[in-house]
Amino acid sequence: MVTLLSSSILQAQEAAPNVGLGGFSLEQNLGIPKSLLLTIHSDRMFSESEYGQRIAREMEGRSAVLMAENRRIEAELRAEELDLAERRSTTDPDAFRALAQSFDQKVQETRSTQEAKFLEITNARDEARREFRQTSIPILEQIMAETGAAAILEQSTVLLSADSIDVTDLAIARIDAILGEGLDENAPDSNQP
């Protein structure tokens, strides 16, 4: 019976030589899987790549400039509001009402302007991520060709998978080697709010 079992195992291994390796070839254990399906953590690919880190630094810089501007404007408006409150008792009610309405309008316009600047930064960040994704597609296609994969799936949408088909680290290394920080000569100044 032991001979029969050993014989069956040998026949199975000869018929499917990768079974003992979890269904993967030896090449996969050397860093490049051979699989029809691969997975990737696209958020990590972006955030850990040099390109993504540069974009994050730029957006953080723009956000910091805007936050400082918001704090300065807030302090100015607070001082103006206190001045207006002090003038209330010595100002004609109709004149004060006009001053208060003017101040409220200024606050609303300022809020709209600052919200538009914030939205501009958010849109720039989203556009930079889209550009990163588009720019990285040829690199991911090359990984697919090397591995014989038919698809790369977003890891967050996969219920279960083997770690050996995750190509996130490989993609980051390739993106860093090929694109680096992805600098564009025509990029806007990162200190612009």
Secondary structure, DSSP 8 states (H G I E B T S, - for coil): -HHHHHHHHHHHHHHSTTGGGTT--GGGGGT----SEEEE-HHHHHHHSHHHHHHHHHHHHHHHHHHHHHHHHHHHHHHHHHHHHHHGGGS-HHHHHHHHHHHHHHHHHHHHHHHHHHHHHHHHHHHHHHHHHHHHHHHHHHHHHHHT-SEEEEGGG-SS--GGGB-HHHHHHHHHHHHTT---TT---TT--
